[in-house]
């Protein structure tokens, strides 16, 4: 685990911390949550298929069974 001291500072009415390069995150937004005295930042990855699929809730009703038809002959062009 990498550890490094960082300084807190004020930016207007907000408290901020400069994130060192070795802790840099991808993207431009993070989800922030507090657990006890820990502040946890999680990058928000937009437009990612895995995130989209994870956000979907399972269907309540199953899809209807489809009839398995034999292949059809097509005329050559």
N, CA, C and O atoms as a Maestro MAE file, in Angstrom:
{
 s_m_m2io_version
 :::
 2.0.0
}

f_m_ct {
 s_m_title
 :::
 protein
 m_atom[308] {
  # First column is atom index #
  i_m_mmod_type
  r_m_x_coord
  r_m_y_coord
  r_m_z_coord
  i_m_residue_number
  s_m_chain_name
  s_m_pdb_residue_name
  s_m_pdb_atom_name
  i_m_atomic_number
  :::
  1 25 0.850 -1.177 0.000 1 A "UNK " " N  " 7
  2 3 0.000 0.000 0.000 1 A "UNK " " CA " 6
  3 2 0.893 1.237 0.000 1 A "UNK " " C  " 6
  4 15 1.874 1.303 0.740 1 A "UNK " " O  " 8
  5 25 0.553 2.199 -0.820 2 A "UNK " " N  " 7
  6 3 1.298 3.460 -0.903 2 A "UNK " " CA " 6
  7 2 0.649 4.459 0.045 2 A "UNK " " C  " 6
  8 15 -0.571 4.620 0.044 2 A "UNK " " O  " 8
  9 25 1.456 5.121 0.844 3 A "UNK " " N  " 7
  10 3 0.965 6.190 1.720 3 A "UNK " " CA " 6
  11 2 1.789 7.438 1.474 3 A "UNK " " C  " 6
  12 15 2.974 7.367 1.147 3 A "UNK " " O  " 8
  13 25 1.145 8.580 1.636 4 A "UNK " " N  " 7
  14 3 1.843 9.846 1.485 4 A "UNK " " CA " 6
  15 2 1.086 10.913 2.254 4 A "UNK " " C  " 6
  16 15 -0.144 10.929 2.221 4 A "UNK " " O  " 8
  17 25 1.773 11.793 2.935 5 A "UNK " " N  " 7
  18 3 1.130 12.907 3.625 5 A "UNK " " CA " 6
  19 2 0.719 13.953 2.604 5 A "UNK " " C  " 6
  20 15 1.420 14.182 1.618 5 A "UNK " " O  " 8
  21 25 -0.414 14.584 2.843 6 A "UNK " " N  " 7
  22 3 -0.890 15.667 1.985 6 A "UNK " " CA " 6
  23 2 -1.475 16.745 2.879 6 A "UNK " " C  " 6
  24 15 -1.916 16.471 3.995 6 A "UNK " " O  " 8
  25 25 -1.474 17.975 2.379 7 A "UNK " " N  " 7
  26 3 -1.993 19.106 3.152 7 A "UNK " " CA " 6
  27 2 -3.416 19.430 2.727 7 A "UNK " " C  " 6
  28 15 -3.758 19.364 1.546 7 A "UNK " " O  " 8
  29 25 -4.233 19.776 3.700 8 A "UNK " " N  " 7
  30 3 -5.578 20.278 3.431 8 A "UNK " " CA " 6
  31 2 -5.487 21.786 3.304 8 A "UNK " " C  " 6
  32 15 -4.658 22.417 3.960 8 A "UNK " " O  " 8
  33 25 -6.336 22.372 2.462 9 A "UNK " " N  " 7
  34 3 -6.367 23.823 2.309 9 A "UNK " " CA " 6
  35 2 -7.782 24.258 1.998 9 A "UNK " " C  " 6
  36 15 -8.649 23.429 1.723 9 A "UNK " " O  " 8
  37 25 -8.012 25.539 2.042 10 A "UNK " " N  " 7
  38 3 -9.324 26.108 1.724 10 A "UNK " " CA " 6
  39 2 -9.328 26.629 0.301 10 A "UNK " " C  " 6
  40 15 -8.374 27.261 -0.154 10 A "UNK " " O  " 8
  41 25 -10.421 26.352 -0.392 11 A "UNK " " N  " 7
  42 3 -10.658 26.879 -1.733 11 A "UNK " " CA " 6
  43 2 -12.032 27.535 -1.667 11 A "UNK " " C  " 6
  44 15 -13.050 26.873 -1.870 11 A "UNK " " O  " 8
  45 25 -12.061 28.810 -1.389 12 A "UNK " " N  " 7
  46 3 -13.339 29.482 -1.138 12 A "UNK " " CA " 6
  47 2 -13.927 28.954 0.148 12 A "UNK " " C  " 6
  48 15 -13.273 28.993 1.190 12 A "UNK " " O  " 8
  49 25 -15.150 28.463 0.095 13 A "UNK " " N  " 7
  50 3 -15.815 27.913 1.280 13 A "UNK " " CA " 6
  51 2 -15.611 26.410 1.414 13 A "UNK " " C  " 6
  52 15 -16.125 25.794 2.348 13 A "UNK " " O  " 8
  53 25 -14.859 25.812 0.481 14 A "UNK " " N  " 7
  54 3 -14.657 24.359 0.495 14 A "UNK " " CA " 6
  55 2 -13.277 23.991 1.023 14 A "UNK " " C  " 6
  56 15 -12.307 24.727 0.840 14 A "UNK " " O  " 8
  57 25 -13.209 22.847 1.677 15 A "UNK " " N  " 7
  58 3 -11.920 22.292 2.058 15 A "UNK " " CA " 6
  59 2 -11.461 21.408 0.904 15 A "UNK " " C  " 6
  60 15 -12.274 20.726 0.281 15 A "UNK " " O  " 8
  61 25 -10.161 21.418 0.617 16 A "UNK " " N  " 7
  62 3 -9.642 20.658 -0.514 16 A "UNK " " CA " 6
  63 2 -8.325 20.000 -0.147 16 A "UNK " " C  " 6
  64 15 -7.688 20.365 0.841 16 A "UNK " " O  " 8
  65 25 -7.929 19.032 -0.947 17 A "UNK " " N  " 7
  66 3 -6.634 18.382 -0.813 17 A "UNK " " CA " 6
  67 2 -6.076 18.201 -2.220 17 A "UNK " " C  " 6
  68 15 -6.810 17.851 -3.144 17 A "UNK " " O  " 8
  69 25 -4.776 18.442 -2.380 18 A "UNK " " N  " 7
  70 3 -4.142 18.229 -3.679 18 A "UNK " " CA " 6
  71 2 -3.782 16.752 -3.765 18 A "UNK " " C  " 6
  72 15 -3.121 16.218 -2.874 18 A "UNK " " O  " 8
  73 25 -4.214 16.091 -4.833 19 A "UNK " " N  " 7
  74 3 -3.971 14.654 -4.996 19 A "UNK " " CA " 6
  75 2 -2.644 14.473 -5.731 19 A "UNK " " C  " 6
  76 15 -2.502 14.918 -6.870 19 A "UNK " " O  " 8
  77 25 -1.665 13.819 -5.083 20 A "UNK " " N  " 7
  78 3 -0.374 13.594 -5.740 20 A "UNK " " CA " 6
  79 2 -0.526 12.708 -6.976 20 A "UNK " " C  " 6
  80 15 -1.478 11.937 -7.092 20 A "UNK " " O  " 8
  81 25 0.429 12.834 -7.893 21 A "UNK " " N  " 7
  82 3 0.372 12.123 -9.176 21 A "UNK " " CA " 6
  83 2 0.196 10.610 -9.004 21 A "UNK " " C  " 6
  84 15 -0.538 9.991 -9.775 21 A "UNK " " O  " 8
  85 25 0.851 10.007 -8.016 22 A "UNK " " N  " 7
  86 3 0.751 8.549 -7.873 22 A "UNK " " CA " 6
  87 2 -0.632 8.090 -7.410 22 A "UNK " " C  " 6
  88 15 -0.922 6.895 -7.445 22 A "UNK " " O  " 8
  89 25 -1.496 9.026 -6.974 23 A "UNK " " N  " 7
  90 3 -2.861 8.698 -6.584 23 A "UNK " " CA " 6
  91 2 -3.881 9.227 -7.600 23 A "UNK " " C  " 6
  92 15 -5.085 9.199 -7.344 23 A "UNK " " O  " 8
  93 25 -3.404 9.704 -8.740 24 A "UNK " " N  " 7
  94 3 -4.273 10.304 -9.745 24 A "UNK " " CA " 6
  95 2 -5.352 9.317 -10.194 24 A "UNK " " C  " 6
  96 15 -5.095 8.120 -10.326 24 A "UNK " " O  " 8
  97 25 -6.553 9.828 -10.424 25 A "UNK " " N  " 7
  98 3 -7.687 9.000 -10.860 25 A "UNK " " CA " 6
  99 2 -8.059 9.366 -12.287 25 A "UNK " " C  " 6
  100 15 -7.842 10.495 -12.726 25 A "UNK " " O  " 8
  101 25 -8.619 8.403 -13.004 26 A "UNK " " N  " 7
  102 3 -9.087 8.699 -14.358 26 A "UNK " " CA " 6
  103 2 -10.433 9.395 -14.293 26 A "UNK " " C  " 6
  104 15 -11.161 9.268 -13.309 26 A "UNK " " O  " 8
  105 25 -10.760 10.126 -15.342 27 A "UNK " " N  " 7
  106 3 -12.048 10.802 -15.412 27 A "UNK " " CA " 6
  107 2 -12.018 12.186 -14.796 27 A "UNK " " C  " 6
  108 15 -10.959 12.706 -14.447 27 A "UNK " " O  " 8
  109 25 -13.206 12.777 -14.667 28 A "UNK " " N  " 7
  110 3 -13.319 14.138 -14.154 28 A "UNK " " CA " 6
  111 2 -14.236 14.238 -12.944 28 A "UNK " " C  " 6
  112 15 -14.389 15.317 -12.373 28 A "UNK " " O  " 8
  113 25 -14.855 13.117 -12.543 29 A "UNK " " N  " 7
  114 3 -15.769 13.133 -11.402 29 A "UNK " " CA " 6
  115 2 -15.512 11.934 -10.504 29 A "UNK " " C  " 6
  116 15 -15.063 10.884 -10.963 29 A "UNK " " O  " 8
  117 25 -15.805 12.103 -9.206 30 A "UNK " " N  " 7
  118 3 -15.709 11.009 -8.247 30 A "UNK " " CA " 6
  119 2 -16.970 10.964 -7.408 30 A "UNK " " C  " 6
  120 15 -17.667 11.967 -7.256 30 A "UNK " " O  " 8
  121 25 -17.256 9.793 -6.866 31 A "UNK " " N  " 7
  122 3 -18.301 9.615 -5.878 31 A "UNK " " CA " 6
  123 2 -17.600 9.662 -4.529 31 A "UNK " " C  " 6
  124 15 -16.636 8.926 -4.319 31 A "UNK " " O  " 8
  125 25 -18.057 10.508 -3.608 32 A "UNK " " N  " 7
  126 3 -17.418 10.690 -2.319 32 A "UNK " " CA " 6
  127 2 -18.336 10.187 -1.229 32 A "UNK " " C  " 6
  128 15 -19.529 10.492 -1.213 32 A "UNK " " O  " 8
  129 25 -17.757 9.391 -0.294 33 A "UNK " " N  " 7
  130 3 -18.539 8.945 0.851 33 A "UNK " " CA " 6
  131 2 -17.634 8.936 2.077 33 A "UNK " " C  " 6
  132 15 -16.412 8.830 1.968 33 A "UNK " " O  " 8
  133 25 -18.256 9.050 3.237 34 A "UNK " " N  " 7
  134 3 -17.506 9.082 4.478 34 A "UNK " " CA " 6
  135 2 -17.869 7.852 5.292 34 A "UNK " " C  " 6
  136 15 -19.047 7.564 5.504 34 A "UNK " " O  " 8
  137 25 -16.852 7.126 5.748 35 A "UNK " " N  " 7
  138 3 -17.023 5.968 6.618 35 A "UNK " " CA " 6
  139 2 -16.193 6.229 7.866 35 A "UNK " " C  " 6
  140 15 -14.969 6.105 7.840 35 A "UNK " " O  " 8
  141 25 -16.861 6.590 8.960 36 A "UNK " " N  " 7
  142 3 -16.144 6.966 10.174 36 A "UNK " " CA " 6
  143 2 -15.322 8.209 9.913 36 A "UNK " " C  " 6
  144 15 -15.863 9.229 9.485 36 A "UNK " " O  " 8
  145 25 -14.003 8.142 10.169 37 A "UNK " " N  " 7
  146 3 -13.160 9.301 9.893 37 A "UNK " " CA " 6
  147 2 -12.443 9.183 8.556 37 A "UNK " " C  " 6
  148 15 -11.524 9.955 8.283 37 A "UNK " " O  " 8
  149 25 -12.847 8.221 7.708 38 A "UNK " " N  " 7
  150 3 -12.244 8.033 6.390 38 A "UNK " " CA " 6
  151 2 -13.100 8.691 5.315 38 A "UNK " " C  " 6
  152 15 -14.328 8.624 5.365 38 A "UNK " " O  " 8
  153 25 -12.460 9.315 4.358 39 A "UNK " " N  " 7
  154 3 -13.121 9.880 3.192 39 A "UNK " " CA " 6
  155 2 -12.722 9.023 2.000 39 A "UNK " " C  " 6
  156 15 -11.538 8.908 1.686 39 A "UNK " " O  " 8
  157 25 -13.691 8.430 1.342 40 A "UNK " " N  " 7
  158 3 -13.420 7.485 0.256 40 A "UNK " " CA " 6
  159 2 -13.892 8.089 -1.063 40 A "UNK " " C  " 6
  160 15 -15.046 8.496 -1.196 40 A "UNK " " O  " 8
  161 25 -12.984 8.142 -2.035 41 A "UNK " " N  " 7
  162 3 -13.285 8.665 -3.365 41 A "UNK " " CA " 6
  163 2 -13.278 7.506 -4.353 41 A "UNK " " C  " 6
  164 15 -12.329 6.724 -4.393 41 A "UNK " " O  " 8
  165 25 -14.330 7.399 -5.144 42 A "UNK " " N  " 7
  166 3 -14.439 6.361 -6.160 42 A "UNK " " CA " 6
  167 2 -14.662 7.029 -7.507 42 A "UNK " " C  " 6
  168 15 -15.617 7.792 -7.652 42 A "UNK " " O  " 8
  169 25 -13.809 6.767 -8.506 43 A "UNK " " N  " 7
  170 3 -13.986 7.404 -9.817 43 A "UNK " " CA " 6
  171 2 -15.327 7.030 -10.440 43 A "UNK " " C  " 6
  172 15 -15.779 5.890 -10.327 43 A "UNK " " O  " 8
  173 25 -15.953 7.991 -11.092 44 A "UNK " " N  " 7
  174 3 -17.187 7.738 -11.836 44 A "UNK " " CA " 6
  175 2 -16.796 7.545 -13.289 44 A "UNK " " C  " 6
  176 15 -16.291 8.461 -13.938 44 A "UNK " " O  " 8
  177 25 -17.032 6.356 -13.785 45 A "UNK " " N  " 7
  178 3 -16.705 6.039 -15.175 45 A "UNK " " CA " 6
  179 2 -17.991 6.100 -15.977 45 A "UNK " " C  " 6
  180 15 -18.894 5.285 -15.787 45 A "UNK " " O  " 8
  181 25 -18.067 7.057 -16.862 46 A "UNK " " N  " 7
  182 3 -19.296 7.243 -17.642 46 A "UNK " " CA " 6
  183 2 -19.236 6.477 -18.950 46 A "UNK " " C  " 6
  184 15 -18.166 6.229 -19.506 46 A "UNK " " O  " 8
  185 25 -20.412 6.114 -19.421 47 A "UNK " " N  " 7
  186 3 -20.568 5.459 -20.722 47 A "UNK " " CA " 6
  187 2 -19.791 4.155 -20.823 47 A "UNK " " C  " 6
  188 15 -19.236 3.847 -21.878 47 A "UNK " " O  " 8
  189 25 -19.747 3.401 -19.762 48 A "UNK " " N  " 7
  190 3 -19.077 2.102 -19.797 48 A "UNK " " CA " 6
  191 2 -20.153 1.026 -19.765 48 A "UNK " " C  " 6
  192 15 -21.055 1.058 -18.928 48 A "UNK " " O  " 8
  193 25 -20.048 0.089 -20.672 49 A "UNK " " N  " 7
  194 3 -21.062 -0.949 -20.816 49 A "UNK " " CA " 6
  195 2 -21.242 -1.744 -19.524 49 A "UNK " " C  " 6
  196 15 -22.372 -2.053 -19.145 49 A "UNK " " O  " 8
  197 25 -20.154 -2.077 -18.847 50 A "UNK " " N  " 7
  198 3 -20.251 -2.859 -17.617 50 A "UNK " " CA " 6
  199 2 -21.058 -2.099 -16.569 50 A "UNK " " C  " 6
  200 15 -21.892 -2.689 -15.882 50 A "UNK " " O  " 8
  201 25 -20.814 -0.782 -16.438 51 A "UNK " " N  " 7
  202 3 -21.560 0.023 -15.476 51 A "UNK " " CA " 6
  203 2 -23.041 0.090 -15.856 51 A "UNK " " C  " 6
  204 15 -23.913 0.036 -14.989 51 A "UNK " " O  " 8
  205 25 -23.314 0.205 -17.139 52 A "UNK " " N  " 7
  206 3 -24.697 0.243 -17.595 52 A "UNK " " CA " 6
  207 2 -25.410 -1.063 -17.262 52 A "UNK " " C  " 6
  208 15 -26.516 -1.050 -16.722 52 A "UNK " " O  " 8
  209 25 -24.782 -2.181 -17.581 53 A "UNK " " N  " 7
  210 3 -25.407 -3.477 -17.302 53 A "UNK " " CA " 6
  211 2 -25.600 -3.701 -15.810 53 A "UNK " " C  " 6
  212 15 -26.610 -4.270 -15.396 53 A "UNK " " O  " 8
  213 25 -24.648 -3.261 -15.001 54 A "UNK " " N  " 7
  214 3 -24.760 -3.418 -13.547 54 A "UNK " " CA " 6
  215 2 -25.898 -2.580 -12.975 54 A "UNK " " C  " 6
  216 15 -26.446 -2.917 -11.925 54 A "UNK " " O  " 8
  217 25 -26.257 -1.497 -13.652 55 A "UNK " " N  " 7
  218 3 -27.315 -0.626 -13.148 55 A "UNK " " CA " 6
  219 2 -28.717 -1.146 -13.470 55 A "UNK " " C  " 6
  220 15 -29.695 -0.662 -12.901 55 A "UNK " " O  " 8
  221 25 -28.828 -2.118 -14.365 56 A "UNK " " N  " 7
  222 3 -30.126 -2.659 -14.744 56 A "UNK " " CA " 6
  223 2 -30.633 -3.630 -13.687 56 A "UNK " " C  " 6
  224 15 -29.864 -4.404 -13.118 56 A "UNK " " O  " 8
  225 25 -31.928 -3.579 -13.433 57 A "UNK " " N  " 7
  226 3 -32.547 -4.539 -12.519 57 A "UNK " " CA " 6
  227 2 -33.050 -5.735 -13.336 57 A "UNK " " C  " 6
  228 15 -33.434 -5.571 -14.494 57 A "UNK " " O  " 8
  229 25 -33.051 -6.924 -12.751 58 A "UNK " " N  " 7
  230 3 -33.518 -8.105 -13.492 58 A "UNK " " CA " 6
  231 2 -34.987 -7.951 -13.909 58 A "UNK " " C  " 6
  232 15 -35.771 -7.279 -13.238 58 A "UNK " " O  " 8
  233 25 -35.334 -8.582 -15.020 59 A "UNK " " N  " 7
  234 3 -36.715 -8.564 -15.497 59 A "UNK " " CA " 6
  235 2 -37.581 -9.414 -14.577 59 A "UNK " " C  " 6
  236 15 -37.157 -10.473 -14.116 59 A "UNK " " O  " 8
  237 25 -38.794 -8.943 -14.314 60 A "UNK " " N  " 7
  238 3 -39.710 -9.710 -13.468 60 A "UNK " " CA " 6
  239 2 -40.284 -10.900 -14.212 60 A "UNK " " C  " 6
  240 15 -40.457 -11.973 -13.635 60 A "UNK " " O  " 8
  241 25 -40.580 -10.715 -15.485 61 A "UNK " " N  " 7
  242 3 -41.166 -11.788 -16.288 61 A "UNK " " CA " 6
  243 2 -40.130 -12.298 -17.271 61 A "UNK " " C  " 6
  244 15 -39.383 -11.516 -17.859 61 A "UNK " " O  " 8
  245 25 -40.087 -13.615 -17.449 62 A "UNK " " N  " 7
  246 3 -39.156 -14.212 -18.407 62 A "UNK " " CA " 6
  247 2 -39.628 -13.904 -19.827 62 A "UNK " " C  " 6
  248 15 -40.813 -13.665 -20.059 62 A "UNK " " O  " 8
  249 25 -38.702 -13.912 -20.757 63 A "UNK " " N  " 7
  250 3 -39.061 -13.720 -22.163 63 A "UNK " " CA " 6
  251 2 -39.828 -14.952 -22.650 63 A "UNK " " C  " 6
  252 15 -39.553 -16.065 -22.201 63 A "UNK " " O  " 8
  253 25 -40.785 -14.767 -23.562 64 A "UNK " " N  " 7
  254 3 -41.527 -15.930 -24.063 64 A "UNK " " CA " 6
  255 2 -40.605 -16.836 -24.895 64 A "UNK " " C  " 6
  256 15 -39.637 -16.373 -25.498 64 A "UNK " " O  " 8
  257 25 -40.928 -18.124 -24.910 65 A "UNK " " N  " 7
  258 3 -40.151 -19.069 -25.709 65 A "UNK " " CA " 6
  259 2 -40.369 -18.758 -27.193 65 A "UNK " " C  " 6
  260 15 -41.487 -18.466 -27.616 65 A "UNK " " O  " 8
  261 25 -39.303 -18.824 -27.965 66 A "UNK " " N  " 7
  262 3 -39.388 -18.595 -29.413 66 A "UNK " " CA " 6
  263 2 -39.358 -19.933 -30.125 66 A "UNK " " C  " 6
  264 15 -38.625 -20.842 -29.736 66 A "UNK " " O  " 8
  265 25 -40.164 -20.044 -31.172 67 A "UNK " " N  " 7
  266 3 -40.207 -21.281 -31.946 67 A "UNK " " CA " 6
  267 2 -38.910 -21.415 -32.737 67 A "UNK " " C  " 6
  268 15 -38.502 -20.472 -33.414 67 A "UNK " " O  " 8
  269 25 -38.261 -22.568 -32.661 68 A "UNK " " N  " 7
  270 3 -36.996 -22.804 -33.352 68 A "UNK " " CA " 6
  271 2 -37.311 -23.353 -34.743 68 A "UNK " " C  " 6
  272 15 -37.507 -24.558 -34.907 68 A "UNK " " O  " 8
  273 25 -37.361 -22.475 -35.741 69 A "UNK " " N  " 7
  274 3 -37.719 -22.870 -37.105 69 A "UNK " " CA " 6
  275 2 -36.476 -23.317 -37.869 69 A "UNK " " C  " 6
  276 15 -35.374 -22.849 -37.581 69 A "UNK " " O  " 8
  277 25 -36.642 -24.226 -38.848 70 A "UNK " " N  " 7
  278 3 -35.492 -24.625 -39.665 70 A "UNK " " CA " 6
  279 2 -35.073 -23.465 -40.579 70 A "UNK " " C  " 6
  280 15 -35.886 -22.587 -40.869 70 A "UNK " " O  " 8
  281 25 -33.820 -23.454 -41.032 71 A "UNK " " N  " 7
  282 3 -33.358 -22.378 -41.922 71 A "UNK " " CA " 6
  283 2 -34.161 -22.368 -43.218 71 A "UNK " " C  " 6
  284 15 -34.610 -23.415 -43.686 71 A "UNK " " O  " 8
  285 25 -34.337 -21.194 -43.788 72 A "UNK " " N  " 7
  286 3 -35.081 -21.062 -45.041 72 A "UNK " " CA " 6
  287 2 -34.096 -20.988 -46.210 72 A "UNK " " C  " 6
  288 15 -33.002 -20.434 -46.095 72 A "UNK " " O  " 8
  289 25 -34.526 -21.576 -47.358 73 A "UNK " " N  " 7
  290 3 -33.724 -21.481 -48.575 73 A "UNK " " CA " 6
  291 2 -33.898 -20.107 -49.187 73 A "UNK " " C  " 6
  292 15 -35.013 -19.588 -49.237 73 A "UNK " " O  " 8
  293 25 -32.819 -19.515 -49.649 74 A "UNK " " N  " 7
  294 3 -32.868 -18.206 -50.303 74 A "UNK " " CA " 6
  295 2 -32.380 -18.358 -51.739 74 A "UNK " " C  " 6
  296 15 -31.499 -19.169 -52.026 74 A "UNK " " O  " 8
  297 25 -32.961 -17.576 -52.628 75 A "UNK " " N  " 7
  298 3 -32.529 -17.590 -54.030 75 A "UNK " " CA " 6
  299 2 -31.207 -16.831 -54.115 75 A "UNK " " C  " 6
  300 15 -31.016 -15.815 -53.446 75 A "UNK " " O  " 8
  301 25 -30.276 -17.350 -54.967 76 A "UNK " " N  " 7
  302 3 -29.001 -16.672 -55.153 76 A "UNK " " CA " 6
  303 2 -29.236 -15.391 -55.932 76 A "UNK " " C  " 6
  304 15 -30.145 -15.323 -56.759 76 A "UNK " " O  " 8
  305 25 -28.439 -14.394 -55.681 77 A "UNK " " N  " 7
  306 3 -28.593 -13.100 -56.385 77 A "UNK " " CA " 6
  307 2 -27.976 -13.124 -57.730 77 A "UNK " " C  " 6
  308 15 -28.018 -12.123 -58.446 77 A "UNK " " O  " 8
  :::
 }
 m_bond[307] {
  # First column is bond index #
  i_m_from
  i_m_to
  i_m_order
  :::
  1 1 2 1
  2 2 3 1
  3 3 4 2
  4 3 5 1
  5 5 6 1
  6 6 7 1
  7 7 8 2
  8 7 9 1
  9 9 10 1
  10 10 11 1
  11 11 12 2
  12 11 13 1
  13 13 14 1
  14 14 15 1
  15 15 16 2
  16 15 17 1
  17 17 18 1
  18 18 19 1
  19 19 20 2
  20 19 21 1
  21 21 22 1
  22 22 23 1
  23 23 24 2
  24 23 25 1
  25 25 26 1
  26 26 27 1
  27 27 28 2
  28 27 29 1
  29 29 30 1
  30 30 31 1
  31 31 32 2
  32 31 33 1
  33 33 34 1
  34 34 35 1
  35 35 36 2
  36 35 37 1
  37 37 38 1
  38 38 39 1
  39 39 40 2
  40 39 41 1
  41 41 42 1
  42 42 43 1
  43 43 44 2
  44 43 45 1
  45 45 46 1
  46 46 47 1
  47 47 48 2
  48 47 49 1
  49 49 50 1
  50 50 51 1
  51 51 52 2
  52 51 53 1
  53 53 54 1
  54 54 55 1
  55 55 56 2
  56 55 57 1
  57 57 58 1
  58 58 59 1
  59 59 60 2
  60 59 61 1
  61 61 62 1
  62 62 63 1
  63 63 64 2
  64 63 65 1
  65 65 66 1
  66 66 67 1
  67 67 68 2
  68 67 69 1
  69 69 70 1
  70 70 71 1
  71 71 72 2
  72 71 73 1
  73 73 74 1
  74 74 75 1
  75 75 76 2
  76 75 77 1
  77 77 78 1
  78 78 79 1
  79 79 80 2
  80 79 81 1
  81 81 82 1
  82 82 83 1
  83 83 84 2
  84 83 85 1
  85 85 86 1
  86 86 87 1
  87 87 88 2
  88 87 89 1
  89 89 90 1
  90 90 91 1
  91 91 92 2
  92 91 93 1
  93 93 94 1
  94 94 95 1
  95 95 96 2
  96 95 97 1
  97 97 98 1
  98 98 99 1
  99 99 100 2
  100 99 101 1
  101 101 102 1
  102 102 103 1
  103 103 104 2
  104 103 105 1
  105 105 106 1
  106 106 107 1
  107 107 108 2
  108 107 109 1
  109 109 110 1
  110 110 111 1
  111 111 112 2
  112 111 113 1
  113 113 114 1
  114 114 115 1
  115 115 116 2
  116 115 117 1
  117 117 118 1
  118 118 119 1
  119 119 120 2
  120 119 121 1
  121 121 122 1
  122 122 123 1
  123 123 124 2
  124 123 125 1
  125 125 126 1
  126 126 127 1
  127 127 128 2
  128 127 129 1
  129 129 130 1
  130 130 131 1
  131 131 132 2
  132 131 133 1
  133 133 134 1
  134 134 135 1
  135 135 136 2
  136 135 137 1
  137 137 138 1
  138 138 139 1
  139 139 140 2
  140 139 141 1
  141 141 142 1
  142 142 143 1
  143 143 144 2
  144 143 145 1
  145 145 146 1
  146 146 147 1
  147 147 148 2
  148 147 149 1
  149 149 150 1
  150 150 151 1
  151 151 152 2
  152 151 153 1
  153 153 154 1
  154 154 155 1
  155 155 156 2
  156 155 157 1
  157 157 158 1
  158 158 159 1
  159 159 160 2
  160 159 161 1
  161 161 162 1
  162 162 163 1
  163 163 164 2
  164 163 165 1
  165 165 166 1
  166 166 167 1
  167 167 168 2
  168 167 169 1
  169 169 170 1
  170 170 171 1
  171 171 172 2
  172 171 173 1
  173 173 174 1
  174 174 175 1
  175 175 176 2
  176 175 177 1
  177 177 178 1
  178 178 179 1
  179 179 180 2
  180 179 181 1
  181 181 182 1
  182 182 183 1
  183 183 184 2
  184 183 185 1
  185 185 186 1
  186 186 187 1
  187 187 188 2
  188 187 189 1
  189 189 190 1
  190 190 191 1
  191 191 192 2
  192 191 193 1
  193 193 194 1
  194 194 195 1
  195 195 196 2
  196 195 197 1
  197 197 198 1
  198 198 199 1
  199 199 200 2
  200 199 201 1
  201 201 202 1
  202 202 203 1
  203 203 204 2
  204 203 205 1
  205 205 206 1
  206 206 207 1
  207 207 208 2
  208 207 209 1
  209 209 210 1
  210 210 211 1
  211 211 212 2
  212 211 213 1
  213 213 214 1
  214 214 215 1
  215 215 216 2
  216 215 217 1
  217 217 218 1
  218 218 219 1
  219 219 220 2
  220 219 221 1
  221 221 222 1
  222 222 223 1
  223 223 224 2
  224 223 225 1
  225 225 226 1
  226 226 227 1
  227 227 228 2
  228 227 229 1
  229 229 230 1
  230 230 231 1
  231 231 232 2
  232 231 233 1
  233 233 234 1
  234 234 235 1
  235 235 236 2
  236 235 237 1
  237 237 238 1
  238 238 239 1
  239 239 240 2
  240 239 241 1
  241 241 242 1
  242 242 243 1
  243 243 244 2
  244 243 245 1
  245 245 246 1
  246 246 247 1
  247 247 248 2
  248 247 249 1
  249 249 250 1
  250 250 251 1
  251 251 252 2
  252 251 253 1
  253 253 254 1
  254 254 255 1
  255 255 256 2
  256 255 257 1
  257 257 258 1
  258 258 259 1
  259 259 260 2
  260 259 261 1
  261 261 262 1
  262 262 263 1
  263 263 264 2
  264 263 265 1
  265 265 266 1
  266 266 267 1
  267 267 268 2
  268 267 269 1
  269 269 270 1
  270 270 271 1
  271 271 272 2
  272 271 273 1
  273 273 274 1
  274 274 275 1
  275 275 276 2
  276 275 277 1
  277 277 278 1
  278 278 279 1
  279 279 280 2
  280 279 281 1
  281 281 282 1
  282 282 283 1
  283 283 284 2
  284 283 285 1
  285 285 286 1
  286 286 287 1
  287 287 288 2
  288 287 289 1
  289 289 290 1
  290 290 291 1
  291 291 292 2
  292 291 293 1
  293 293 294 1
  294 294 295 1
  295 295 296 2
  296 295 297 1
  297 297 298 1
  298 298 299 1
  299 299 300 2
  300 299 301 1
  301 301 302 1
  302 302 303 1
  303 303 304 2
  304 303 305 1
  305 305 306 1
  306 306 307 1
  307 307 308 2
  :::
 }
}
